[in-house]
Amino acid sequence: MIVMKFGGTSVEDATAIARATDIVCSRLAQDPVVVVSAMAKVTDQLAAMARAAGSGDRESALQLSRAVRERHYNAASELLGSAVFGQLHGELEADFDLLDELLRGIAAVGELTARTTDNVLSYGERLSSKLVTEAFRSHGLKAVLVDARECIVTDANHGKAIPQMDDTNDNVRARLRPLAQKKCVAVMGGFIGATREGTTTTIGRGGSDFSAAIVGAALGAERIEIWTDVDGMKTTDPNLCPDALRIKSIGFEEAAELAYFGAKVLHPSTLLPAIQKNIAVHVLNSRNPKNEGTRITARAPHCRNAFKAIAAKKRITIVDIVATRMLGAHGFMKSIFEVFDRHRCAVDVVSTSEVSVSLTVDSNEAIPAIAADLEKLADVQYRGRNAIVCMVGDDIRETPGVAAKVFTALGDINVRMISQGASEINITFVINEDDVPEAVRRLHTMFFADPDPEVFARD
């Protein structure tokens, strides 16, 4: 059994869904379970209509809904024969009518809660999974639509709900294994789940990858395929460096570091269930299915290059905390991190000296409030428009001179913070975000001029 996840660009229109159908047909012998995202940009549009309704602008919300409605109708009419389209049109119409009713209710109340937002956002995957299921059926596949909310059980932390794995594993096995035994292709939306009481939740943006990994782990899948619109993971962002190479094989830990620090191909949480069950993850291109993509495994082949990839995460704020008389005091560090915990703000990089603590966080509207709380403990300054650059490789700590080469390549680019991960697989530093393109190009030229052909490909 395999799990195949198709991202938004892989189901964005009739042409993309037809390609996905052909790909699934080529995998039928391996008993595929299919997880789909919403059509590309639909989640953003749903979020926009929810915000409009929450501000009382009912007409703008409904106008956005009409545009999304027409897009799904058009895709369905292109994919399906008239008889099937007529039946599906009625189902889609009923779904959009309920969505419009929900938007009118939000506008009437003038308040948008996290719970209601999850309900609105869930329509993207609910609609795309229906459309994809009918497309599969029209091509002769025994496809069965499965509501993800019947499988993925979460807590009630709306917007970023945490799956409750024991209940989820039981539900996934009970719902999907019988379908596989009947040679049916189960199709479900990613990103969404439900509490034990049945309230709709979402597991964070990009969560369809996570959904696929959860399902794959629960079923003990042979592999998890993540179908996107690029030929696997790259040594860096090709938009920054046109010479970026395809990574043929990479380890779980390395891929997870890259995902967290800005690589956009994977959701940072995707790999966790796969790591726990030692299930290989393949990143593939639905627009170029013949390309072998990237294979992510527990043990990747040795690479003669010092690094596997370079990732950059922009919109970072540096927070400097100076307390000359308090830094060594018992409980001081705990007090600092309790402030960030209260504001639900994750910390990425930390550096300390005898008199100061510097750390980085994603830039957000909570920074002034966080700084105000920290000022009760120490002197605080914060600076935005920074970026984290993360260089990932195998056993960096045991490679002599590698850090010297990194900072030689950077030359006159100012480095504001430096960190080397405890896992021994990354060197991380912070620079001004305007310097990112030049920094990445210099580093890529330094470390990938002679790529290991066993690990990298130029296609």
The 8 nearest C-alpha neighbors of each residue, nearest first, counted from 0:
[[1, 30, 220, 29, 221, 31, 2, 32],
 [0, 2, 31, 220, 222, 221, 223, 29],
 [1, 3, 32, 223, 31, 215, 33, 224],
 [4, 2, 224, 33, 223, 32, 34, 225],
 [3, 5, 34, 225, 35, 33, 226, 211],
 [6, 4, 226, 35, 9, 36, 34, 225],
 [7, 5, 36, 9, 227, 8, 35, 226],
 [6, 8, 39, 38, 36, 9, 10, 37],
 [7, 9, 11, 39, 10, 6, 228, 227],
 [8, 10, 6, 15, 7, 5, 11, 227],
 [9, 11, 16, 15, 7, 8, 38, 12],
 [12, 10, 38, 8, 39, 7, 9, 15],
 [13, 11, 15, 14, 74, 10, 16, 38],
 [12, 14, 74, 16, 15, 78, 17, 77],
 [15, 13, 17, 16, 12, 18, 11, 10],
 [14, 16, 10, 18, 9, 12, 17, 13],
 [17, 15, 10, 19, 13, 18, 14, 20],
 [16, 18, 20, 14, 15, 19, 13, 21],
 [19, 17, 15, 21, 20, 16, 22, 14],
 [18, 20, 16, 22, 17, 21, 23, 15],
 [21, 19, 17, 23, 18, 22, 135, 16],
 [20, 22, 24, 18, 19, 23, 25, 17],
 [21, 23, 19, 25, 24, 20, 18, 26],
 [22, 24, 26, 20, 25, 21, 19, 27],
 [25, 23, 21, 26, 22, 27, 20, 140],
 [24, 26, 22, 23, 27, 21, 28, 20],
 [27, 25, 23, 24, 28, 29, 31, 22],
 [28, 26, 29, 24, 30, 25, 31, 23],
 [27, 29, 26, 30, 25, 31, 24, 0],
 [28, 30, 0, 27, 26, 31, 1, 221],
 [31, 29, 0, 27, 28, 179, 1, 182],
 [32, 30, 1, 2, 29, 0, 184, 33],
 [31, 33, 2, 185, 184, 3, 1, 186],
 [32, 34, 186, 3, 4, 2, 185, 31],
 [33, 35, 4, 187, 188, 189, 186, 211],
 [36, 34, 5, 188, 4, 189, 6, 128],
 [37, 35, 6, 7, 124, 189, 207, 188],
 [36, 38, 124, 123, 7, 127, 41, 39],
 [37, 39, 11, 7, 10, 41, 40, 36],
 [38, 40, 7, 11, 8, 41, 37, 10],
 [41, 39, 43, 42, 38, 44, 7, 37],
 [42, 40, 44, 43, 38, 39, 45, 123],
 [43, 41, 45, 44, 40, 123, 120, 46],
 [44, 42, 46, 40, 41, 45, 47, 120],
 [45, 43, 41, 47, 46, 42, 48, 40],
 [44, 46, 42, 48, 47, 43, 120, 41],
 [45, 47, 43, 49, 44, 48, 42, 50],
 [48, 46, 44, 50, 45, 49, 51, 43],
 [47, 49, 60, 51, 45, 50, 46, 63],
 [48, 50, 46, 52, 47, 51, 53, 45],
 [51, 49, 53, 47, 48, 52, 46, 54],
 [52, 50, 48, 56, 54, 60, 53, 49],
 [51, 53, 106, 55, 57, 49, 56, 54],
 [52, 54, 111, 110, 50, 109, 55, 51],
 [53, 55, 51, 52, 56, 109, 50, 106],
 [54, 56, 106, 52, 109, 53, 57, 51],
 [57, 55, 51, 52, 58, 54, 59, 60],
 [56, 58, 52, 60, 106, 59, 55, 61],
 [59, 57, 61, 60, 56, 62, 52, 51],
 [60, 58, 62, 61, 57, 56, 63, 51],
 [59, 61, 48, 57, 63, 51, 58, 62],
 [62, 60, 64, 58, 63, 59, 65, 57],
 [61, 63, 59, 65, 64, 60, 58, 66],
 [64, 62, 66, 60, 61, 65, 48, 59],
 [63, 65, 61, 67, 62, 66, 68, 60],
 [66, 64, 68, 62, 63, 67, 61, 69],
 [65, 67, 63, 69, 68, 64, 70, 62],
 [66, 68, 70, 64, 65, 69, 71, 63],
 [67, 69, 65, 66, 71, 70, 64, 72],
 [70, 68, 72, 66, 71, 67, 73, 65],
 [69, 71, 67, 73, 68, 72, 74, 66],
 [70, 72, 74, 68, 73, 69, 75, 67],
 [71, 73, 69, 75, 70, 74, 76, 68],
 [74, 72, 76, 70, 71, 75, 69, 77],
 [75, 73, 13, 71, 77, 72, 76, 12],
 [74, 76, 72, 78, 73, 77, 79, 71],
 [75, 77, 73, 74, 78, 79, 84, 72],
 [78, 76, 74, 75, 79, 13, 73, 80],
 [79, 77, 75, 76, 13, 74, 134, 80],
 [80, 78, 84, 76, 75, 77, 83, 81],
 [79, 81, 83, 82, 84, 78, 76, 137],
 [80, 82, 84, 83, 85, 79, 76, 86],
 [83, 81, 85, 84, 80, 86, 79, 87],
 [84, 82, 86, 85, 80, 81, 79, 87],
 [83, 85, 81, 87, 86, 82, 79, 88],
 [84, 86, 88, 82, 83, 87, 81, 89],
 [85, 87, 83, 84, 88, 89, 82, 90],
 [88, 86, 90, 84, 89, 85, 91, 83],
 [89, 87, 85, 91, 86, 90, 84, 92],
 [88, 90, 92, 87, 86, 91, 93, 85],
 [89, 91, 87, 93, 92, 88, 94, 86],
 [92, 90, 94, 88, 93, 89, 87, 95],
 [91, 93, 89, 95, 90, 94, 88, 96],
 [92, 94, 96, 90, 91, 95, 89, 97],
 [95, 93, 91, 97, 92, 96, 98, 90],
 [96, 94, 98, 92, 97, 93, 99, 91],
 [95, 97, 93, 99, 98, 94, 92, 100],
 [98, 96, 100, 94, 95, 99, 101, 93],
 [97, 99, 95, 101, 96, 100, 102, 94],
 [100, 98, 102, 96, 101, 97, 95, 103],
 [99, 101, 97, 103, 98, 102, 96, 104],
 [100, 102, 98, 104, 99, 103, 97, 105],
 [103, 101, 99, 105, 104, 100, 52, 106],
 [104, 102, 106, 100, 101, 105, 107, 99],
 [103, 105, 107, 101, 102, 106, 100, 108],
 [104, 106, 102, 108, 103, 107, 52, 53],
 [107, 105, 52, 55, 109, 103, 104, 53],
 [108, 106, 104, 105, 109, 103, 55, 57],
 [107, 109, 105, 106, 110, 104, 53, 55],
 [110, 108, 106, 53, 55, 107, 105, 54],
 [109, 111, 53, 108, 105, 112, 54, 106],
 [110, 112, 53, 105, 115, 116, 113, 109],
 [113, 111, 115, 114, 116, 110, 53, 117],
 [114, 112, 116, 115, 157, 117, 158, 111],
 [113, 115, 117, 112, 116, 157, 118, 200],
 [116, 114, 118, 112, 117, 113, 119, 111],
 [115, 117, 113, 119, 118, 114, 120, 112],
 [118, 116, 120, 114, 115, 200, 119, 201],
 [117, 119, 115, 121, 116, 120, 199, 114],
 [120, 118, 116, 117, 121, 122, 115, 45],
 [121, 119, 117, 122, 118, 45, 42, 116],
 [120, 122, 118, 123, 119, 124, 117, 191],
 [121, 123, 125, 120, 124, 126, 119, 118],
 [124, 122, 37, 121, 126, 125, 42, 120],
 [125, 123, 37, 188, 127, 126, 36, 122],
 [124, 126, 122, 128, 123, 127, 188, 121],
 [125, 127, 129, 124, 123, 128, 122, 130],
 [126, 128, 130, 124, 129, 37, 125, 131],
 [127, 129, 131, 188, 130, 125, 126, 187],
 [130, 128, 132, 126, 127, 131, 133, 125],
 [129, 131, 127, 133, 128, 132, 134, 126],
 [130, 132, 134, 128, 133, 129, 127, 135],
 [133, 131, 135, 129, 134, 130, 142, 128],
 [134, 132, 136, 130, 135, 131, 137, 129],
 [133, 135, 131, 137, 132, 136, 130, 78],
 [136, 134, 132, 138, 140, 133, 137, 20],
 [137, 135, 140, 133, 139, 138, 134, 142],
 [136, 138, 134, 135, 139, 133, 79, 140],
 [139, 137, 136, 135, 140, 134, 20, 133],
 [140, 138, 136, 137, 141, 135, 142, 134],
 [139, 141, 136, 135, 142, 138, 184, 137],
 [142, 140, 183, 184, 136, 139, 143, 182],
 [141, 143, 184, 140, 183, 136, 132, 185],
 [144, 142, 185, 186, 184, 145, 183, 132],
 [143, 145, 186, 185, 132, 187, 146, 129],
 [146, 144, 187, 186, 147, 143, 185, 149],
 [145, 147, 148, 149, 187, 144, 188, 150],
 [148, 146, 150, 149, 187, 192, 188, 151],
 [147, 149, 192, 193, 146, 150, 151, 191],
 [148, 150, 147, 146, 151, 170, 193, 192],
 [151, 149, 170, 171, 147, 148, 167, 152],
 [150, 152, 192, 167, 148, 147, 149, 153],
 [153, 151, 167, 193, 194, 163, 162, 192],
 [154, 152, 162, 194, 163, 161, 193, 160],
 [153, 155, 161, 194, 160, 156, 162, 163],
 [156, 154, 157, 160, 194, 153, 200, 161],
 [157, 155, 160, 154, 159, 158, 161, 200],
 [158, 156, 160, 159, 155, 113, 114, 200],
 [157, 159, 201, 203, 160, 117, 202, 156],
 [160, 158, 203, 202, 157, 156, 201, 161],
 [159, 161, 156, 202, 157, 154, 153, 201],
 [160, 162, 153, 154, 163, 202, 159, 156],
 [163, 161, 153, 152, 164, 160, 154, 151],
 [164, 162, 153, 152, 165, 166, 167, 161],
 [163, 165, 167, 166, 162, 168, 152, 153],
 [164, 166, 168, 167, 163, 169, 170, 152],
 [167, 165, 169, 168, 164, 163, 170, 152],
 [166, 168, 164, 151, 170, 152, 169, 165],
 [167, 169, 217, 171, 165, 170, 166, 164],
 [170, 168, 166, 172, 167, 171, 173, 165],
 [171, 169, 150, 167, 173, 168, 172, 174],
 [172, 170, 150, 168, 174, 173, 169, 175],
 [171, 173, 176, 169, 175, 170, 174, 168],
 [174, 172, 170, 171, 175, 169, 176, 177],
 [173, 175, 171, 172, 170, 176, 177, 150],
 [176, 174, 178, 172, 177, 171, 173, 179],
 [175, 177, 179, 172, 178, 174, 173, 180],
 [178, 176, 180, 179, 175, 181, 174, 173],
 [179, 177, 181, 183, 175, 176, 180, 182],
 [178, 180, 182, 176, 181, 183, 177, 30],
 [179, 181, 177, 178, 182, 176, 183, 30],
 [180, 182, 178, 179, 183, 177, 176, 184],
 [183, 181, 179, 180, 178, 184, 30, 141],
 [182, 184, 141, 178, 181, 179, 142, 185],
 [185, 183, 142, 32, 141, 143, 31, 186],
 [184, 186, 143, 32, 142, 144, 33, 183],
 [187, 185, 33, 144, 145, 34, 143, 132],
 [188, 186, 145, 34, 147, 128, 146, 144],
 [189, 187, 124, 35, 128, 34, 147, 125],
 [188, 190, 207, 210, 36, 191, 35, 34],
 [189, 191, 207, 206, 202, 201, 210, 188],
 [192, 190, 201, 189, 200, 121, 202, 147],
 [191, 193, 148, 151, 200, 147, 152, 201],
 [194, 192, 199, 148, 200, 198, 197, 152],
 [193, 195, 153, 197, 196, 198, 152, 154],
 [194, 196, 197, 152, 193, 153, 198, 154],
 [195, 197, 194, 198, 193, 199, 152, 155],
 [198, 196, 194, 193, 195, 199, 148, 149],
 [199, 197, 193, 194, 196, 200, 195, 155],
 [198, 200, 193, 118, 192, 197, 117, 194],
 [201, 199, 193, 192, 117, 157, 191, 160],
 [200, 202, 191, 158, 190, 203, 117, 160],
 [201, 203, 159, 160, 190, 206, 191, 158],
 [204, 202, 159, 206, 158, 201, 205, 190],
 [205, 203, 206, 202, 190, 159, 207, 201],
 [204, 206, 266, 207, 203, 208, 190, 209],
 [205, 207, 190, 209, 203, 204, 208, 202],
 [206, 208, 189, 190, 210, 209, 205, 36],
 [209, 207, 211, 206, 269, 210, 266, 212],
 [208, 210, 269, 206, 212, 207, 211, 268],
 [211, 209, 207, 213, 189, 208, 212, 190],
 [210, 212, 214, 208, 209, 213, 215, 4],
 [211, 213, 215, 209, 214, 210, 272, 273],
 [214, 212, 210, 216, 211, 215, 272, 209],
 [215, 213, 217, 211, 212, 216, 218, 210],
 [216, 214, 220, 212, 218, 213, 217, 2],
 [215, 217, 219, 213, 218, 214, 272, 273],
 [216, 218, 168, 214, 215, 219, 213, 171],
 [217, 219, 215, 220, 216, 214, 172, 171],
 [220, 218, 216, 217, 215, 221, 276, 278],
 [221, 219, 215, 1, 0, 222, 218, 216],
 [220, 222, 1, 0, 278, 219, 223, 279],
 [223, 221, 279, 1, 220, 278, 280, 224],
 [222, 224, 280, 2, 1, 3, 281, 215],
 [223, 225, 3, 281, 280, 282, 4, 2],
 [224, 226, 282, 4, 283, 281, 3, 227],
 [227, 225, 5, 283, 284, 285, 4, 282],
 [226, 228, 284, 6, 285, 229, 9, 283],
 [229, 227, 284, 285, 286, 8, 9, 230],
 [230, 228, 284, 231, 227, 283, 232, 286],
 [231, 229, 284, 292, 283, 290, 232, 228],
 [232, 230, 292, 293, 282, 283, 229, 245],
 [233, 231, 246, 293, 245, 264, 230, 234],
 [234, 232, 245, 235, 244, 246, 243, 231],
 [233, 235, 308, 244, 243, 309, 307, 245],
 [236, 234, 309, 233, 243, 308, 310, 237],
 [235, 237, 238, 239, 240, 233, 243, 234],
 [238, 236, 240, 241, 239, 243, 235, 242],
 [239, 237, 236, 240, 241, 235, 243, 436],
 [240, 238, 237, 236, 436, 241, 440, 439],
 [239, 241, 237, 242, 238, 243, 440, 236],
 [242, 240, 237, 243, 238, 239, 236, 244],
 [243, 241, 240, 244, 237, 457, 443, 444],
 [244, 242, 237, 234, 241, 235, 240, 233],
 [245, 243, 457, 234, 233, 456, 455, 246],
 [244, 246, 233, 456, 455, 232, 247, 457],
 [247, 245, 455, 233, 248, 232, 293, 454],
 [246, 248, 293, 454, 455, 245, 294, 292],
 [249, 247, 294, 293, 246, 454, 295, 299],
 [248, 250, 295, 299, 294, 296, 254, 253],
 [249, 251, 299, 296, 253, 297, 298, 295],
 [250, 252, 297, 254, 296, 253, 295, 255],
 [253, 251, 255, 254, 250, 256, 297, 424],
 [252, 254, 256, 250, 255, 251, 391, 257],
 [255, 253, 257, 251, 256, 252, 258, 250],
 [254, 256, 258, 252, 257, 253, 267, 251],
 [257, 255, 253, 259, 254, 258, 260, 252],
 [258, 256, 254, 260, 262, 255, 259, 310],
 [259, 257, 262, 267, 255, 256, 260, 265],
 [260, 258, 267, 256, 257, 261, 255, 262],
 [261, 259, 257, 312, 258, 310, 256, 311],
 [260, 262, 312, 311, 310, 258, 259, 263],
 [263, 261, 258, 257, 310, 264, 260, 265],
 [262, 264, 265, 261, 258, 266, 257, 236],
 [263, 265, 262, 232, 266, 258, 231, 227],
 [266, 264, 263, 258, 267, 269, 262, 208],
 [265, 267, 269, 205, 268, 258, 208, 206],
 [268, 266, 258, 259, 269, 255, 265, 270],
 [269, 267, 266, 270, 271, 209, 255, 206],
 [270, 268, 209, 266, 208, 267, 271, 212],
 [269, 271, 273, 268, 272, 274, 255, 212],
 [270, 272, 274, 273, 269, 268, 275, 212],
 [273, 271, 275, 274, 216, 213, 212, 270],
 [272, 274, 278, 270, 276, 271, 275, 277],
 [275, 273, 277, 271, 276, 272, 270, 278],
 [274, 276, 272, 273, 277, 271, 216, 278],
 [275, 277, 273, 274, 278, 216, 272, 219],
 [278, 276, 274, 273, 275, 297, 279, 296],
 [279, 277, 273, 276, 222, 221, 280, 274],
 [278, 280, 296, 222, 295, 223, 277, 281],
 [279, 281, 223, 295, 222, 224, 294, 278],
 [280, 282, 294, 224, 293, 225, 295, 223],
 [281, 283, 225, 231, 293, 292, 224, 226],
 [284, 282, 292, 226, 231, 230, 225, 227],
 [285, 283, 228, 230, 227, 229, 287, 286],
 [284, 286, 288, 287, 226, 227, 228, 9],
 [287, 285, 284, 288, 228, 18, 9, 229],
 [286, 288, 284, 285, 289, 290, 230, 283],
 [289, 287, 285, 290, 284, 286, 283, 22],
 [288, 290, 287, 291, 284, 292, 283, 285],
 [289, 291, 288, 292, 287, 230, 284, 283],
 [290, 292, 289, 293, 283, 288, 247, 230],
 [293, 291, 231, 283, 230, 290, 282, 247],
 [294, 292, 247, 231, 282, 248, 281, 246],
 [293, 295, 281, 248, 280, 247, 296, 249],
 [296, 294, 280, 249, 250, 279, 251, 248],
 [297, 295, 279, 250, 298, 251, 299, 294],
 [296, 298, 251, 250, 277, 299, 274, 295],
 [299, 297, 296, 250, 300, 251, 249, 295],
 [298, 300, 250, 249, 296, 248, 301, 297],
 [301, 299, 302, 298, 248, 454, 249, 453],
 [300, 302, 299, 303, 393, 454, 453, 298],
 [303, 301, 304, 300, 451, 454, 305, 453],
 [302, 304, 451, 305, 301, 450, 306, 454],
 [305, 303, 302, 306, 451, 450, 446, 307],
 [304, 306, 392, 303, 395, 307, 446, 393],
 [307, 305, 392, 391, 304, 308, 390, 393],
 [306, 308, 392, 391, 234, 305, 304, 309],
 [309, 307, 234, 391, 306, 235, 390, 310],
 [308, 310, 390, 235, 389, 234, 391, 311],
 [311, 309, 389, 261, 262, 388, 257, 235],
 [312, 310, 388, 261, 387, 260, 389, 313],
 [311, 313, 261, 387, 386, 260, 388, 310],
 [312, 314, 386, 315, 432, 385, 311, 387],
 [315, 313, 362, 384, 385, 361, 386, 316],
 [316, 314, 361, 385, 362, 386, 313, 360],
 [315, 317, 383, 362, 360, 382, 359, 385],
 [318, 316, 359, 382, 381, 358, 383, 319],
 [317, 319, 381, 358, 357, 380, 359, 316],
 [318, 320, 357, 380, 379, 356, 381, 317],
 [321, 319, 379, 356, 355, 378, 357, 377],
 [320, 322, 355, 378, 377, 354, 323, 379],
 [323, 321, 377, 325, 324, 326, 354, 355],
 [324, 322, 354, 325, 326, 321, 355, 353],
 [323, 325, 322, 326, 327, 328, 354, 321],
 [326, 324, 328, 322, 327, 323, 331, 377],
 [327, 325, 328, 322, 354, 324, 323, 331],
 [328, 326, 325, 329, 331, 324, 353, 354],
 [327, 329, 325, 326, 331, 330, 324, 332],
 [328, 330, 331, 327, 332, 326, 325, 333],
 [331, 329, 333, 332, 334, 328, 327, 335],
 [330, 332, 334, 333, 329, 328, 326, 335],
 [333, 331, 335, 334, 330, 336, 326, 329],
 [332, 334, 330, 336, 331, 335, 337, 329],
 [335, 333, 337, 331, 332, 336, 330, 338],
 [336, 334, 332, 333, 337, 338, 331, 373],
 [335, 337, 339, 338, 333, 334, 340, 332],
 [336, 338, 340, 334, 339, 335, 333, 341],
 [339, 337, 336, 341, 340, 335, 342, 334],
 [340, 338, 336, 344, 342, 337, 341, 343],
 [339, 341, 343, 337, 342, 338, 344, 336],
 [342, 340, 338, 339, 343, 337, 344, 336],
 [341, 343, 339, 340, 344, 338, 369, 365],
 [344, 342, 340, 341, 339, 345, 338, 365],
 [343, 345, 339, 342, 340, 346, 360, 341],
 [346, 344, 360, 347, 343, 339, 340, 361],
 [345, 347, 360, 359, 348, 344, 358, 349],
 [348, 346, 359, 360, 345, 349, 358, 361],
 [347, 349, 359, 358, 346, 350, 418, 360],
 [350, 348, 358, 357, 359, 351, 347, 356],
 [349, 351, 357, 356, 358, 348, 352, 418],
 [352, 350, 356, 355, 357, 349, 353, 354],
 [353, 351, 355, 354, 356, 350, 357, 326],
 [352, 354, 355, 351, 326, 323, 327, 356],
 [353, 355, 323, 352, 321, 322, 326, 356],
 [356, 354, 321, 352, 320, 351, 353, 322],
 [355, 357, 351, 320, 350, 319, 321, 352],
 [358, 356, 319, 350, 318, 349, 320, 351],
 [357, 359, 349, 348, 318, 317, 350, 356],
 [358, 360, 317, 348, 347, 316, 346, 318],
 [359, 361, 346, 316, 315, 347, 362, 345],
 [362, 360, 315, 316, 314, 363, 359, 345],
 [363, 361, 315, 316, 314, 360, 383, 366],
 [364, 362, 365, 366, 361, 360, 316, 314],
 [363, 365, 366, 367, 362, 368, 369, 361],
 [366, 364, 368, 363, 367, 369, 342, 344],
 [365, 367, 369, 368, 364, 363, 370, 362],
 [368, 366, 370, 369, 365, 371, 364, 372],
 [367, 369, 371, 365, 370, 366, 372, 364],
 [370, 368, 366, 372, 371, 367, 365, 373],
 [369, 371, 373, 367, 368, 372, 366, 374],
 [370, 372, 368, 374, 369, 373, 367, 375],
 [373, 371, 369, 370, 374, 375, 368, 338],
 [372, 374, 370, 375, 376, 371, 369, 377],
 [375, 373, 377, 376, 371, 372, 378, 379],
 [374, 376, 373, 372, 377, 371, 378, 370],
 [377, 375, 374, 373, 378, 322, 372, 335],
 [378, 376, 322, 374, 321, 375, 320, 379],
 [379, 377, 321, 374, 320, 322, 380, 376],
 [378, 380, 320, 319, 374, 377, 370, 321],
 [381, 379, 319, 318, 320, 382, 378, 370],
 [380, 382, 318, 317, 319, 316, 383, 379],
 [383, 381, 317, 316, 318, 380, 384, 385],
 [382, 384, 316, 385, 315, 317, 381, 362],
 [385, 383, 314, 432, 315, 431, 316, 386],
 [384, 386, 431, 432, 315, 383, 430, 314],
 [387, 385, 313, 432, 315, 312, 430, 429],
 [386, 388, 429, 312, 311, 428, 389, 313],
 [389, 387, 311, 428, 427, 310, 429, 386],
 [388, 390, 427, 310, 309, 426, 311, 391],
 [391, 389, 309, 426, 425, 308, 427, 310],
 [392, 390, 425, 306, 424, 308, 307, 253],
 [391, 393, 306, 307, 424, 305, 395, 425],
 [392, 394, 424, 395, 306, 305, 391, 423],
 [393, 395, 423, 396, 424, 397, 392, 398],
 [396, 394, 398, 397, 424, 393, 423, 392],
 [395, 397, 423, 394, 398, 424, 399, 401],
 [396, 398, 395, 394, 399, 423, 401, 393],
 [397, 399, 395, 396, 401, 400, 394, 305],
 [400, 398, 401, 397, 396, 402, 395, 403],
 [399, 401, 403, 402, 404, 398, 405, 397],
 [400, 402, 404, 403, 399, 398, 405, 395],
 [401, 403, 405, 404, 400, 406, 426, 399],
 [402, 404, 400, 401, 406, 405, 407, 408],
 [405, 403, 407, 401, 402, 406, 408, 400],
 [406, 404, 402, 408, 403, 407, 401, 409],
 [405, 407, 409, 408, 403, 404, 410, 402],
 [408, 406, 404, 410, 409, 405, 403, 402],
 [407, 409, 406, 405, 410, 441, 442, 404],
 [410, 408, 406, 407, 412, 438, 411, 405],
 [409, 411, 407, 408, 412, 406, 413, 438],
 [410, 412, 413, 409, 407, 408, 414, 406],
 [413, 411, 409, 410, 414, 434, 438, 430],
 [412, 414, 411, 430, 415, 431, 409, 410],
 [415, 413, 430, 429, 416, 412, 428, 417],
 [416, 414, 429, 430, 413, 417, 428, 431],
 [415, 417, 429, 428, 414, 418, 350, 430],
 [418, 416, 428, 427, 429, 419, 415, 414],
 [419, 417, 427, 428, 426, 420, 416, 348],
 [420, 418, 426, 427, 425, 421, 417, 423],
 [419, 421, 422, 425, 423, 418, 426, 424],
 [420, 422, 423, 419, 424, 425, 418, 396],
 [421, 423, 420, 424, 425, 419, 394, 252],
 [424, 422, 421, 394, 396, 420, 395, 425],
 [423, 425, 392, 393, 422, 391, 394, 395],
 [426, 424, 391, 390, 420, 423, 419, 392],
 [425, 427, 419, 390, 389, 418, 420, 391],
 [428, 426, 389, 418, 388, 419, 417, 425],
 [427, 429, 417, 416, 388, 387, 418, 389],
 [428, 430, 387, 416, 415, 386, 414, 388],
 [431, 429, 414, 386, 415, 385, 432, 413],
 [430, 432, 385, 433, 434, 386, 384, 429],
 [431, 433, 385, 386, 434, 435, 384, 313],
 [434, 432, 431, 435, 436, 385, 384, 430],
 [435, 433, 432, 431, 437, 436, 438, 430],
 [434, 436, 438, 432, 437, 433, 439, 431],
 [437, 435, 439, 239, 438, 434, 440, 433],
 [436, 438, 440, 439, 435, 434, 441, 239],
 [439, 437, 435, 441, 440, 436, 409, 434],
 [438, 440, 442, 436, 441, 437, 435, 443],
 [439, 441, 443, 437, 438, 442, 240, 444],
 [442, 440, 444, 438, 439, 443, 408, 437],
 [443, 441, 445, 439, 444, 440, 408, 446],
 [442, 444, 440, 446, 445, 447, 441, 439],
 [443, 445, 441, 442, 448, 447, 446, 440],
 [446, 444, 442, 443, 447, 441, 448, 408],
 [445, 447, 443, 444, 448, 442, 304, 306],
 [448, 446, 450, 449, 443, 444, 445, 304],
 [447, 449, 444, 446, 450, 445, 443, 304],
 [450, 448, 447, 451, 446, 304, 452, 445],
 [451, 449, 447, 452, 448, 455, 304, 454],
 [450, 452, 453, 454, 455, 303, 302, 304],
 [453, 451, 455, 454, 450, 456, 449, 247],
 [452, 454, 451, 455, 302, 247, 300, 456],
 [453, 455, 247, 452, 451, 248, 246, 302],
 [456, 454, 246, 452, 247, 245, 451, 453],
 [457, 455, 245, 458, 244, 452, 246, 247],
 [456, 458, 244, 245, 455, 243, 242, 246],
 [457, 456, 245, 244, 230, 290, 455, 243]]
